[in-house]
């Protein structure tokens, strides 16, 4: 009920009717896994350089309908950030303007709940950008897959030291190793983790 009221409250503040679908009731059994590559780990300074998103429907990850976008190089793109995500100025010159890229992303998300790894950071980046461009704030709070994983393991092994690195979680769950620091690959990995954990069943502590 609180989520529905929050959506309606934010929806009433929307000026552009193109954004109204964001605040509708979310479809049952559908989510969007999301990941950004940015120029900084500080949300106040970070700018988006790549967007990856994939829909989850029931027990399927719809990789054939995934969204993978590059954004024109922002002023804050530096050698330091390039060493993390590998996207140089020449790799981004044919990218979209941020306004256009985010409009595509928001249309892709619609009213679906969001899933991700370190999703609070990505949501903060997204909300800051949307507020700056259009005065928008998304209603989704998001589902953090590392929290799902931690809680599942902790209930069975409360004294264990749990490795929450994305690669460690994926390996433990028997998921394929996808390229790190790639927005779409990280979104797909988060989606697979979400489905694996959502399907239930015992989760053994990983062997050392």
VOPAKE-853406 format. One record per residue (C-alpha): x, y negated, z negated; residue in one letter; residue number from 1. Coordinates in Angstrom, 1 decimal, padded with zeros to 4 digits. Layout:
     xx     yy     zz residuo num
      X      Y      Z       a NUM
...
END
This chain:
     xx     yy     zz residuo num
  000.0  000.0  000.0       x   1
  002.8 -002.4 -000.9       x   2
  004.5 -001.8  002.5       x   3
  001.3 -002.4  004.4       x   4
  000.7 -005.7  002.5       x   5
  004.3 -006.8  003.1       x   6
  003.8 -006.2  006.8       x   7
  000.6 -008.2  006.9       x   8
  002.1 -011.0  004.9       x   9
  005.1 -011.3  007.3       x  10
  002.9 -010.8  010.3       x  11
  000.8 -013.8  009.4       x  12
  003.9 -016.0  009.5       x  13
  004.9 -015.0  013.1       x  14
  004.6 -017.8  015.6       x  15
  005.4 -015.8  018.8       x  16
  002.8 -013.2  019.6       x  17
  005.4 -011.1  021.3       x  18
  006.7 -010.1  017.9       x  19
  003.3 -009.2  016.4       x  20
  003.8 -005.4  017.1       x  21
  006.6 -005.4  014.5       x  22
  004.1 -005.9  011.7       x  23
  001.5 -003.3  012.8       x  24
  001.0 -000.1  010.7       x  25
  003.9  002.3  011.6       x  26
  003.0  005.4  013.7       x  27
  003.0  008.6  011.8       x  28
  006.0  010.9  012.0       x  29
  008.2  008.4  014.0       x  30
  011.3  006.5  013.0       x  31
  014.2  004.6  014.6       x  32
  017.8  005.3  013.7       x  33
  019.9  002.1  014.1       x  34
  023.5  001.1  014.0       x  35
  025.5 -002.1  014.9       x  36
  029.1 -002.7  015.7       x  37
  030.1 -006.2  014.4       x  38
  033.0 -008.5  014.1       x  39
  033.2 -008.4  010.3       x  40
  032.0 -006.4  007.2       x  41
  030.8 -009.7  005.6       x  42
  027.2 -010.2  006.7       x  43
  027.6 -013.9  006.3       x  44
  030.3 -014.0  009.0       x  45
  029.6 -010.9  011.1       x  46
  028.3 -011.1  014.6       x  47
  026.9 -008.3  016.6       x  48
  028.9 -006.8  019.6       x  49
  027.1 -003.5  020.2       x  50
  023.7 -002.1  019.3       x  51
  022.7  001.6  019.2       x  52
  019.2  002.9  018.4       x  53
  017.4  006.2  018.9       x  54
  013.8  007.2  018.2       x  55
  013.0  010.2  016.0       x  56
  009.6  011.8  016.7       x  57
  008.5  014.7  014.4       x  58
  011.5  017.0  014.3       x  59
  013.1  015.7  017.5       x  60
  015.8  013.0  018.2       x  61
  014.8  011.5  021.5       x  62
  018.3  010.9  022.9       x  63
  017.0  010.6  026.4       x  64
  015.2  007.4  025.4       x  65
  018.0  005.9  023.3       x  66
  019.0  002.2  023.4       x  67
  022.7  001.3  023.9       x  68
  023.5 -002.4  024.4       x  69
  026.6 -004.5  024.4       x  70
  026.4 -008.2  023.5       x  71
  028.5 -011.0  025.1       x  72
  031.7 -011.6  023.1       x  73
  031.0 -013.9  020.1       x  74
  033.5 -016.5  019.0       x  75
  034.4 -014.4  015.9       x  76
  035.6 -011.4  017.9       x  77
  039.2 -010.9  016.8       x  78
  042.0 -008.4  017.2       x  79
  041.2 -007.1  013.7       x  80
  037.6 -006.2  014.6       x  81
  038.6 -004.8  017.9       x  82
  040.8 -002.2  016.2       x  83
  037.7 -000.9  014.4       x  84
  035.1 -000.6  017.2       x  85
  037.5 -000.8  020.3       x  86
  035.4 -003.4  022.1       x  87
  037.5 -006.1  023.7       x  88
  036.5 -009.4  025.3       x  89
  036.7 -007.8  028.7       x  90
  034.5 -004.9  027.6       x  91
  031.7 -007.3  026.5       x  92
  031.7 -009.9  029.3       x  93
  028.9 -008.1  031.1       x  94
  026.9 -007.8  027.9       x  95
  023.6 -009.4  027.1       x  96
  023.1 -012.7  025.3       x  97
  022.2 -011.9  021.7       x  98
  018.7 -013.3  022.1       x  99
  017.9 -010.9  024.9       x 100
  019.6 -007.9  023.3       x 101
  017.6 -008.4  020.0       x 102
  014.4 -008.8  021.9       x 103
  015.0 -005.4  023.6       x 104
  015.9 -003.9  020.2       x 105
  012.8 -005.2  018.4       x 106
  010.5 -004.0  021.3       x 107
  012.2 -000.6  020.9       x 108
  011.7 -000.5  017.1       x 109
  008.1 -001.7  017.1       x 110
  006.6 -001.1  013.7       x 111
  008.6  002.1  013.0       x 112
  010.5  002.6  009.8       x 113
  014.3  002.4  010.2       x 114
  016.9  005.0  009.4       x 115
  020.7  004.6  009.2       x 116
  024.0  005.0  007.5       x 117
  024.9  001.9  005.4       x 118
  021.6  000.6  006.7       x 119
  021.4 -002.2  004.1       x 120
  024.3 -003.9  005.9       x 121
  022.7 -003.5  009.4       x 122
  019.3 -004.7  008.2       x 123
  021.0 -007.7  006.6       x 124
  022.7 -008.5  009.9       x 125
  019.5 -008.0  011.9       x 126
  017.4 -010.2  009.6       x 127
  020.0 -013.0  009.5       x 128
  020.1 -013.0  013.3       x 129
  016.3 -012.8  013.7       x 130
  015.8 -015.6  011.1       x 131
  018.3 -017.8  012.8       x 132
  016.8 -017.3  016.3       x 133
  013.0 -017.1  015.6       x 134
  012.4 -017.5  011.8       x 135
  011.6 -013.7  011.6       x 136
  012.1 -011.3  008.7       x 137
  011.4 -007.6  009.4       x 138
  009.2 -005.8  006.9       x 139
  011.1 -002.5  006.9       x 140
  013.2 -001.6  003.9       x 141
  014.8  001.3  005.7       x 142
  015.9  004.9  004.8       x 143
  019.5  005.3  003.8       x 144
  020.8  008.8  004.9       x 145
  023.8  008.8  002.5       x 146
  021.3  008.2 -000.4       x 147
  019.2  011.1  000.8       x 148
  022.3  013.3  001.0       x 149
  023.6  012.2 -002.4       x 150
  020.3  012.7 -004.2       x 151
  019.8  016.2 -002.7       x 152
  023.3  017.3 -003.8       x 153
  023.2  015.6 -007.2       x 154
  020.0  017.4 -008.2       x 155
  021.8  020.7 -007.8       x 156
  025.4  019.7 -008.7       x 157
  025.2  016.7 -011.1       x 158
  028.9  016.9 -012.1       x 159
  030.2  017.0 -008.6       x 160
  032.2  014.3 -006.8       x 161
  030.2  013.8 -003.6       x 162
  032.0  012.6 -000.4       x 163
  029.6  010.1  001.3       x 164
  031.7  009.4  004.4       x 165
  029.7  009.9  007.5       x 166
  032.0  012.5  008.9       x 167
  032.0  014.5  005.7       x 168
  028.2  014.5  005.5       x 169
  027.9  015.6  009.1       x 170
  030.5  018.4  008.7       x 171
  028.8  019.7  005.6       x 172
  025.4  019.8  007.4       x 173
  026.9  021.6  010.4       x 174
  026.2  018.7  012.8       x 175
  028.3  017.9  015.9       x 176
  031.2  015.5  015.5       x 177
  030.4  012.4  017.6       x 178
  032.8  009.5  018.3       x 179
  033.2  007.3  015.2       x 180
  032.6  003.5  015.3       x 181
  030.3  003.8  018.3       x 182
  026.9  002.3  017.7       x 183
  024.8  004.8  019.6       x 184
  026.8  007.8  018.3       x 185
  026.5  006.6  014.7       x 186
  022.7  006.1  015.2       x 187
  022.3  009.6  016.6       x 188
  024.4  011.0  013.7       x 189
  022.2  009.2  011.2       x 190
  019.1  010.6  012.9       x 191
  020.4  014.1  012.8       x 192
  021.3  013.8  009.2       x 193
  017.8  012.5  008.4       x 194
  016.1  015.4  010.2       x 195
  018.3  018.0  008.6       x 196
  017.7  016.7  005.1       x 197
  014.0  016.0  005.7       x 198
  013.5  019.6  006.8       x 199
  014.3  020.7  003.2       x 200
  015.8  024.0  002.2       x 201
  018.8  024.6 -000.2       x 202
  021.9  022.5  000.2       x 203
  025.0  024.2 -000.9       x 204
  028.0  022.2 -002.2       x 205
  030.6  021.9  000.5       x 206
  033.6  024.3  000.3       x 207
  037.0  022.7 -000.3       x 208
END
